[in-house]
Amino acid sequence: MIPDVIIKTRMKEAIELELKELGLQLESHTVTKTIQLYETKNSCDSTMIVGPTLSGKTVAWRTLQAILDRLQKDDVPGFQQVRDLPMNPKALSLGEIYGEFYWNDGVLSSIMRQACAVWH
């Protein structure tokens, strides 16, 4: 098992490199929030990122995805490639998201079934 401090150090280095490659300013707040998102994803089954416009929500999750992919490709133990399947729940009714009846899949269950078929 890799010590937590080494994982965070490797992640911090990867985050800083990713932000530089994207031409974004290197803000300690962004680095911290990206690491916090990683820690949250490791302890929770699902995560919802909320906050005001332009607060860095998208930068944090896209940076996290990029660095996890980078660290996995660099054969750093404990990191896996990430796939995202975003869905805008505001654009759908509850019936469309979850399904209307037990025989009719909703968007969410359809996405989950496809994801499980591809990644397992």
RAZINOR-V286681 format. One record per pair of residues at least 4 apart in sequence whose C-alpha atoms are under 6 Angstrom apart, sorted by the first residue. I is the first residue (numbers start at 1). J is the second residue. D is the distance in Angstrom with one decimal. If there is no record, write none. Layout:
# RAZINOR-V286681
i=(I I)
j=(J J)
d=(D D)
This chain:
# RAZINOR-V286681
i=(8 11 14 19 20 34 34 40 58 59 65 67 68 68 69 71 72 72 72 92 95 95 96 97 97 97 98 99 99 99 105 116)
j=(12 15 67 24 24 60 64 44 62 63 82 71 79 81 81 76 76 79 80 96 99 100 106 106 107 108 106 104 105 106 109 120)
d=(5.9 6.0 5.8 5.2 5.8 4.9 6.0 6.0 6.0 5.8 5.8 5.9 5.9 6.0 4.5 5.4 5.7 5.1 5.3 5.8 4.8 4.7 5.2 4.8 4.9 5.4 4.3 5.4 4.8 3.7 6.0 5.7)
